[in-house]
């Protein structure tokens, strides 16, 4: 068991680069899928934000959105079982898992943001985006981890899961739902954290004689839009929005970490029983 956070990160990194290489594979596959969808499909099909500067931000949220973000206990069940009675140790293990995911995602997306931003010649805008990439998506992970704490599942080979598919509800249906949940949960959490900043931008634009209305493409009440003449967002206003979102992210991170530990303590016997038996699916 790691005696320090640094040792815990080293151990997690060692596991990441050992078979079955789950973390680097899922991060790389998600990044490639997102890039393919961005460049090969009509962008409006999947993305609300479509500017070049939005690409690194959206990419970071997609790269986090997979089972390592939610199923945080079962893949490391031996160490988790040993650490369950030690709050400090289990907290260190979960934090190290988050740190390793961050290392795989944030630096790459920050470099992409820098490369894209060089064409825009606005250091404040690019700097704010890099900070957002490094802070906001990772704050979702403690909240996303609640799914795997409440409903862990063992990383079984597909042929084993199919051969032992009875009971079907537990071995197949439950697993499929939990494997798909991160793809919607992590981007949704990222989007929710931007709501206060969006409200700030709406209020700022409405003060500049922009009209706020709730309409869809056919003029029916649907969502919040800004109508009126175009008004480019300044670097300073974008930085203020990012600062507000990062503040929200810090709060979400702290509350999410506390919720993780509370749920682990509350469900410790059930978690121990489940992790002790891989045949439970």
ABEGO torsion letter per residue (X at the ends): XBABAAAAAAAAAAAAABOAGAAAAAAAAAAAAAAAAAAABBAAAABABABAAAAAAAAAAAAABBAAAABAAAAAAAAAAAAAABAAAAAAAAAAAAAAAAAAAAAAAAAAAAAAAAAAGBAAAAAAAAAAAAAAAAAAAAAAAAAAAABBBBBBBAAAAAAAAOBAAAAAAAAAAAAAAAAAAAAAAAAAAAAAAAAAAAAAAAAAGBBBBBBBAAGBBABBBBBEBBBBBBAAAAAAAAAAAAAAAAAAAAAAAAAAAAAAAAAAAAAAAAAABAAAX
